[in-house]
Amino acid sequence: MTKTVNVAIVGGGLMGREIAAALQRWPALIDHPVRPQLTAVCDINPAALDWFDQIPTVTQKVTDYADLLADDAIDVLYIAVRHDLHQQLYVDTIQAGKSLLAEKPFGIDGSAAQAIMAAAAANPESFVRCASEFPFFPGAQVAVNYVRSAALGRIIEARCAFLHAGDLDVDKPINWKRQARYCGEAGVMNDLGLHVWHVPLRLGWSPDRIFGMLQDIVTERPAPNGGRERCDTWDNAVLHGWVTTDNYSFPLMTEMKRIAPGEKNTWEFEALGLDGGVRFSTKNPKRVEIFSLVDVPGGGREQIWSSLDAGSQSVWPTVTGPNFESGFSDAILQMLAAFLAEREGALGGRFGCATPDEAALTHAIYGAAIRSHETGEVVRVGR
């Protein structure tokens, strides 16, 4: 019999609603070991809770997350709140023995991340992972599996990027993501960085050196009082890293941009080696491109980029026909499927959500990038 897991959401905004919608599509998964149901929602703004009235399993709507921690019936919390609130809410959730799917960046800075990790180590009954949905696109999984197959041979270089244009409008009102006291000193790296670093770190590509180029492009935005207010977070960040393996080293470039003209919400990954290459972008979510050296009849040995359609299947099989397209909501469903399967010890060798160690390591990377930007020098990543 399938096990029921009761889920609560803290933060009824965009991502809270996305998670709630994905849970309603759970029957699309084939033979998953658990059946989650959303039973409770928390937001400090009571009006934000009204949207969840359409979900019949939601029986509790509160404005204080402590009410959820005191409820023995709740098994898992998904928390999406401001970065400066992460440490308190995450630690309290872990200490209450609840499992936690935490939004990035897993604490506003490295110190906060270490405090969360210490709480997790002291409370092993609390299963903790960090949310990052884009690697769960089927095309991204094709690319990850291609790299894992060793088809690249010796790696020459790699790149991963998250390109967003949400802040291109200079008259967009200021909000907490544009204020360092709420978002953190790392700015856009805190906001978008784990999307970019999840795959490289899972592949074992942890940089030992970083050169960071950071931009604060729009320095003021309209304030609630009608005036202008300082924006003191980085809008864009390009990090050039150096990854050292047992036998050789290679460059890894990552891009995190909230002002990327021509983009909306694009995740990209590319890796090139002496024997092969692979690249994928959510801009064309069905297409995965493969580089190879092939013998062309009548033409000798040539370099060829070929493309394939990834279809709908990702980490966990679904009832959706394999020839159909996949999108953002499907990636959210796959992320939840991976989280809850791993919580049950049933993920096997499938790709999983970002671990606390991976999330905490990103803060060391961001810190090195900030120091590099300030000094103009390459900086070693502290562990």
VEXDREN-2710 file (C-alpha; in Angstrom, 1 decimal):
% VEXDREN-2710
k/r/px/py/pz
1/MET/0.0/0.0/0.0
2/THR/1.3/3.5/-0.9
3/LYS/2.4/5.5/2.0
4/THR/0.8/8.9/2.6
5/VAL/3.0/11.8/3.4
6/ASN/1.4/15.0/4.8
7/VAL/3.0/18.2/3.3
8/ALA/2.9/21.8/4.5
9/ILE/4.0/24.9/2.6
10/VAL/5.5/28.0/4.3
11/GLY/5.3/30.9/1.9
12/GLY/2.2/31.2/-0.2
13/GLY/3.8/33.1/-3.1
14/LEU/4.8/32.0/-6.6
15/MET/6.8/28.9/-5.7
16/GLY/4.4/27.9/-2.9
17/ARG/1.6/27.8/-5.5
18/GLU/3.8/25.9/-8.0
19/ILE/4.6/23.2/-5.4
20/ALA/0.9/23.0/-4.5
21/ALA/-0.1/22.6/-8.1
22/ALA/2.6/19.9/-8.7
23/LEU/1.3/17.9/-5.8
24/GLN/-2.1/17.8/-7.4
25/ARG/-0.5/16.1/-10.5
26/TRP/1.0/13.3/-8.4
27/PRO/-1.0/10.5/-10.1
28/ALA/1.0/11.3/-13.3
29/LEU/3.9/9.4/-11.6
30/ILE/4.2/5.7/-12.1
31/ASP/4.8/3.4/-9.0
32/HIS/6.1/6.1/-6.7
33/PRO/6.6/4.8/-3.1
34/VAL/4.6/7.6/-1.4
35/ARG/1.4/9.7/-2.0
36/PRO/1.9/13.2/-0.7
37/GLN/-1.1/15.4/0.2
38/LEU/-0.9/19.1/1.0
39/THR/-2.7/19.6/4.3
40/ALA/-1.5/23.0/5.6
41/VAL/-0.2/26.4/4.4
42/CYS/1.4/29.3/6.2
43/ASP/2.0/32.9/5.2
44/ILE/2.2/36.0/7.2
45/ASN/-0.2/37.7/4.8
46/PRO/-3.6/36.1/5.3
47/ALA/-4.8/37.2/1.8
48/ALA/-2.1/35.0/0.3
49/LEU/-3.7/31.9/1.8
50/ASP/-7.0/32.4/-0.1
51/TRP/-5.6/30.8/-3.3
52/PHE/-5.2/27.5/-1.4
53/ASP/-9.0/27.2/-0.7
54/GLN/-9.3/25.4/-4.0
55/ILE/-7.3/22.5/-2.8
56/PRO/-9.6/20.2/-0.8
57/THR/-6.9/18.5/1.2
58/VAL/-5.8/21.8/2.8
59/THR/-7.4/21.8/6.3
60/GLN/-5.1/24.3/8.0
61/LYS/-4.2/27.8/7.1
62/VAL/-2.0/29.8/9.5
63/THR/0.1/32.9/9.8
64/ASP/2.6/31.4/12.3
65/TYR/4.8/28.6/11.1
66/ALA/5.2/27.4/14.7
67/ASP/1.6/26.1/14.5
68/LEU/2.8/23.7/11.7
69/LEU/5.8/22.5/13.7
70/ALA/3.6/21.6/16.6
71/ASP/1.3/19.5/14.4
72/ASP/2.4/15.8/14.7
73/ALA/0.4/15.0/11.6
74/ILE/2.7/17.0/9.3
75/ASP/5.7/15.1/7.9
76/VAL/7.3/17.5/5.4
77/LEU/7.7/21.3/5.1
78/TYR/8.5/23.1/1.9
79/ILE/9.7/26.6/2.9
80/ALA/10.0/29.5/0.5
81/VAL/10.7/32.8/2.4
82/ARG/13.2/35.7/2.3
83/HIS/16.8/34.7/2.6
84/ASP/17.3/36.4/5.9
85/LEU/14.6/34.2/7.5
86/HIS/16.1/30.9/6.3
87/GLN/18.3/30.1/9.3
88/GLN/15.6/30.5/11.9
89/LEU/12.8/28.8/10.0
90/TYR/15.0/25.9/8.7
91/VAL/16.7/25.2/12.1
92/ASP/13.3/25.3/13.9
93/THR/11.8/22.9/11.3
94/ILE/14.7/20.5/11.6
95/GLN/14.7/20.6/15.4
96/ALA/11.0/19.8/15.3
97/GLY/11.9/16.6/13.5
98/LYS/10.1/17.5/10.2
99/SER/11.6/16.8/6.9
100/LEU/12.5/19.9/4.9
101/LEU/12.6/20.9/1.3
102/ALA/14.4/24.3/1.6
103/GLU/14.5/27.0/-1.0
104/LYS/17.9/28.3/-2.0
105/PRO/20.3/29.7/-1.0
106/PHE/20.0/27.6/2.2
107/GLY/20.7/30.6/4.5
108/ILE/21.6/34.1/3.7
109/ASP/25.3/33.4/4.0
110/GLY/27.9/30.7/4.8
111/SER/27.4/31.2/8.6
112/ALA/23.7/30.6/8.3
113/ALA/24.2/27.6/6.1
114/GLN/26.6/26.1/8.7
115/ALA/24.1/26.6/11.5
116/ILE/21.4/24.8/9.4
117/MET/23.8/22.0/8.7
118/ALA/24.7/21.6/12.4
119/ALA/21.0/21.4/13.2
120/ALA/20.5/18.7/10.5
121/ALA/23.5/16.7/11.9
122/ALA/22.1/16.8/15.4
123/ASN/18.6/15.7/14.2
124/PRO/19.2/12.9/11.6
125/GLU/15.5/12.0/11.6
126/SER/14.9/15.2/9.6
127/PHE/15.6/14.6/5.9
128/VAL/16.9/17.9/4.4
129/ARG/17.4/18.9/0.8
130/CYS/17.5/22.2/-1.2
131/ALA/15.2/23.0/-4.1
132/SER/16.5/23.3/-7.6
133/GLU/14.1/22.2/-10.4
134/PHE/15.8/23.0/-13.7
135/PRO/18.2/20.0/-13.7
136/PHE/15.1/17.8/-13.7
137/PHE/14.1/18.8/-17.3
138/PRO/14.5/15.7/-19.4
139/GLY/17.0/17.4/-21.6
140/ALA/19.1/18.3/-18.6
141/GLN/19.1/14.7/-17.4
142/VAL/20.2/13.5/-20.9
143/ALA/23.1/15.9/-20.6
144/VAL/24.0/14.8/-17.1
145/ASN/23.9/11.1/-18.0
146/TYR/26.0/11.8/-21.1
147/VAL/28.7/13.4/-19.0
148/ARG/28.5/10.6/-16.4
149/SER/29.0/8.0/-19.2
150/ALA/32.6/9.4/-19.7
151/ALA/31.7/10.1/-23.4
152/LEU/33.5/13.5/-23.1
153/GLY/36.9/11.9/-22.7
154/ARG/39.2/14.5/-21.2
155/ILE/37.1/17.5/-20.4
156/ILE/38.1/20.8/-22.0
157/GLU/35.6/23.2/-20.6
158/ALA/32.1/23.5/-19.2
159/ARG/29.5/26.2/-18.7
160/CYS/26.2/26.5/-16.8
161/ALA/24.0/29.5/-16.8
162/PHE/20.7/30.9/-15.5
163/LEU/19.6/33.9/-17.5
164/HIS/16.6/36.0/-16.4
165/ALA/15.2/39.3/-17.6
166/GLY/12.9/40.1/-14.7
167/ASP/14.9/43.2/-13.7
168/LEU/15.4/44.6/-17.2
169/ASP/12.6/47.2/-16.5
170/VAL/14.4/49.9/-14.6
171/ASP/11.1/51.2/-13.3
172/LYS/10.2/47.9/-11.6
173/PRO/9.5/48.7/-7.9
174/ILE/12.1/47.6/-5.4
175/ASN/11.6/44.5/-3.4
176/TRP/13.5/42.4/-0.9
177/LYS/15.6/40.6/-3.6
178/ARG/17.2/44.0/-4.5
179/GLN/18.2/44.7/-0.9
180/ALA/21.3/43.1/0.7
181/ARG/19.9/43.1/4.2
182/TYR/17.2/40.7/3.0
183/CYS/18.8/38.9/0.0
184/GLY/22.4/38.8/1.3
185/GLU/25.7/40.2/0.2
186/ALA/25.9/37.6/-2.7
187/GLY/22.9/39.2/-4.4
188/VAL/21.9/37.4/-7.6
189/MET/24.2/34.5/-6.7
190/ASN/22.1/33.8/-3.6
191/ASP/18.9/34.2/-5.6
192/LEU/19.8/32.1/-8.7
193/GLY/23.1/30.4/-7.9
194/LEU/22.0/26.9/-6.8
195/HIS/20.2/26.5/-10.1
196/VAL/23.5/26.9/-11.8
197/TRP/25.8/25.0/-9.4
198/HIS/23.5/22.0/-8.7
199/VAL/24.7/20.0/-11.8
200/PRO/28.4/20.9/-11.7
201/LEU/28.7/20.1/-8.0
202/ARG/26.7/16.8/-8.5
203/LEU/29.2/15.9/-11.2
204/GLY/32.0/16.5/-8.8
205/TRP/33.1/19.8/-10.4
206/SER/34.0/21.8/-7.3
207/PRO/36.2/24.7/-8.3
208/ASP/39.3/25.4/-6.3
209/ARG/39.8/28.9/-7.7
210/ILE/37.4/31.6/-8.8
211/PHE/37.6/34.8/-10.7
212/GLY/34.3/36.8/-10.2
213/MET/32.9/39.6/-12.3
214/LEU/29.8/41.2/-10.6
215/GLN/27.5/44.0/-11.8
216/ASP/25.2/46.3/-9.9
217/ILE/23.5/47.7/-13.0
218/VAL/20.3/49.3/-11.7
219/THR/21.3/51.1/-8.5
220/GLU/18.0/52.7/-7.7
221/ARG/14.3/51.6/-8.1
222/PRO/10.9/53.1/-7.2
223/ALA/10.2/52.8/-3.5
224/PRO/6.8/52.2/-1.8
225/ASN/6.6/55.8/-0.6
226/GLY/6.9/57.1/-4.1
227/GLY/10.6/58.1/-4.0
228/ARG/13.6/56.1/-5.1
229/GLU/15.5/53.6/-3.0
230/ARG/19.0/52.2/-3.3
231/CYS/19.4/48.7/-4.8
232/ASP/22.6/47.3/-3.2
233/THR/22.6/43.8/-4.6
234/TRP/24.4/42.3/-7.6
235/ASP/22.2/42.1/-10.6
236/ASN/24.5/39.9/-12.7
237/ALA/27.4/37.6/-11.9
238/VAL/29.8/35.7/-14.1
239/LEU/32.2/33.4/-12.4
240/HIS/35.2/31.7/-14.0
241/GLY/36.3/28.7/-12.0
242/TRP/39.1/26.2/-12.3
243/VAL/38.2/22.6/-11.6
244/THR/41.0/20.2/-10.7
245/THR/40.5/16.5/-11.2
246/ASP/42.9/13.6/-10.4
247/ASN/44.6/13.9/-13.8
248/TYR/44.0/17.4/-15.1
249/SER/42.2/20.7/-14.7
250/PHE/39.6/22.5/-16.8
251/PRO/37.7/25.9/-16.7
252/LEU/34.1/26.1/-15.6
253/MET/32.1/29.2/-16.3
254/THR/28.9/30.0/-14.5
255/GLU/26.5/32.9/-15.2
256/MET/23.7/34.1/-12.9
257/LYS/21.9/37.1/-14.4
258/ARG/18.7/39.0/-13.5
259/ILE/19.3/41.4/-16.4
260/ALA/19.8/39.3/-19.5
261/PRO/18.3/41.1/-22.5
262/GLY/16.5/38.7/-24.8
263/GLU/15.9/36.1/-22.1
264/LYS/12.9/35.3/-19.9
265/ASN/13.9/32.3/-17.7
266/THR/16.6/30.3/-19.4
267/TRP/18.8/27.5/-17.9
268/GLU/21.7/26.3/-20.0
269/PHE/24.4/23.6/-19.6
270/GLU/27.3/22.8/-21.9
271/ALA/30.3/20.5/-21.5
272/LEU/33.0/19.8/-24.1
273/GLY/35.8/17.2/-24.2
274/LEU/38.3/15.7/-26.5
275/ASP/36.0/12.8/-27.4
276/GLY/32.5/14.4/-27.3
277/GLY/30.3/17.2/-26.1
278/VAL/26.8/18.0/-25.0
279/ARG/24.6/21.1/-24.6
280/PHE/21.1/21.8/-23.5
281/SER/19.0/24.9/-23.0
282/THR/15.4/25.3/-21.7
283/LYS/15.0/27.8/-24.4
284/ASN/14.5/24.8/-26.7
285/PRO/13.3/22.3/-24.0
286/LYS/13.1/19.3/-26.3
287/ARG/16.5/19.6/-28.0
288/VAL/19.7/18.1/-26.7
289/GLU/22.8/18.6/-28.9
290/ILE/25.6/16.1/-29.0
291/PHE/29.1/16.7/-30.4
292/SER/31.1/13.8/-31.8
293/LEU/33.8/12.9/-34.2
294/VAL/32.5/10.5/-36.9
295/ASP/33.6/8.9/-40.1
296/VAL/31.5/10.4/-42.9
297/PRO/31.2/8.1/-45.9
298/GLY/33.2/9.7/-48.7
299/GLY/34.3/12.6/-46.5
300/GLY/36.7/11.3/-43.9
301/ARG/36.6/11.9/-40.2
302/GLU/34.6/15.1/-39.3
303/GLN/33.3/17.0/-36.3
304/ILE/29.5/16.9/-36.1
305/TRP/26.9/18.5/-33.8
306/SER/23.8/16.4/-33.9
307/SER/20.5/16.9/-32.1
308/LEU/17.9/14.7/-30.5
309/ASP/14.5/15.3/-28.9
310/ALA/14.5/14.5/-25.2
311/GLY/10.7/13.8/-24.9
312/SER/8.9/13.8/-21.5
313/GLN/10.7/11.3/-19.3
314/SER/13.0/12.5/-16.6
315/VAL/14.1/11.1/-13.2
316/TRP/10.8/9.3/-12.3
317/PRO/8.6/7.7/-15.0
318/THR/5.3/9.2/-15.7
319/VAL/2.1/8.3/-17.6
320/THR/2.9/11.0/-20.1
321/GLY/3.8/9.7/-23.5
322/PRO/7.6/9.7/-24.0
323/ASN/7.2/11.7/-27.2
324/PHE/5.4/14.6/-25.6
325/GLU/7.1/17.8/-24.5
326/SER/8.1/18.7/-20.9
327/GLY/8.0/22.0/-19.2
328/PHE/8.6/23.9/-15.9
329/SER/5.7/22.4/-14.0
330/ASP/6.9/19.0/-15.0
331/ALA/10.4/19.8/-13.6
332/ILE/8.8/20.8/-10.3
333/LEU/6.9/17.5/-10.2
334/GLN/10.1/15.6/-10.9
335/MET/12.0/17.5/-8.2
336/LEU/9.3/16.6/-5.6
337/ALA/9.3/13.0/-6.8
338/ALA/13.1/12.8/-6.3
339/PHE/12.9/14.5/-2.9
340/LEU/10.2/12.2/-1.5
341/ALA/11.7/9.0/-3.0
342/GLU/15.1/9.8/-1.5
343/ARG/13.4/10.5/1.8
344/GLU/12.0/6.9/1.6
345/GLY/15.3/5.5/0.6
346/ALA/13.9/4.6/-2.8
347/LEU/15.7/7.0/-5.2
348/GLY/18.3/4.4/-6.2
349/GLY/20.9/5.8/-8.6
350/ARG/18.5/8.5/-9.9
351/PHE/19.5/12.2/-9.8
352/GLY/18.4/13.9/-6.5
353/CYS/17.8/17.3/-5.0
354/ALA/20.7/19.4/-3.9
355/THR/22.2/18.2/-0.6
356/PRO/23.0/20.5/2.4
357/ASP/26.7/20.0/1.7
358/GLU/26.3/21.2/-1.9
359/ALA/24.1/24.1/-0.9
360/ALA/26.6/25.2/1.8
361/LEU/29.5/24.9/-0.7
362/THR/27.9/27.5/-3.0
363/HIS/28.3/30.1/-0.2
364/ALA/32.1/29.5/-0.2
365/ILE/32.0/29.9/-4.0
366/TYR/30.0/33.2/-3.8
367/GLY/32.4/34.5/-1.1
368/ALA/35.4/33.8/-3.2
369/ALA/33.7/35.5/-6.2
370/ILE/33.0/38.6/-4.1
371/ARG/36.6/38.8/-2.9
372/SER/37.8/38.3/-6.4
373/HIS/35.6/41.1/-7.7
374/GLU/36.9/43.4/-5.0
375/THR/40.6/42.7/-5.5
376/GLY/40.6/41.9/-9.3
377/GLU/42.4/38.7/-8.5
378/VAL/41.8/35.0/-8.7
379/VAL/40.7/33.7/-5.3
380/ARG/40.9/30.2/-3.8
381/VAL/37.6/28.8/-2.6
382/GLY/37.6/28.2/1.1
383/ARG/36.0/25.0/2.3
END
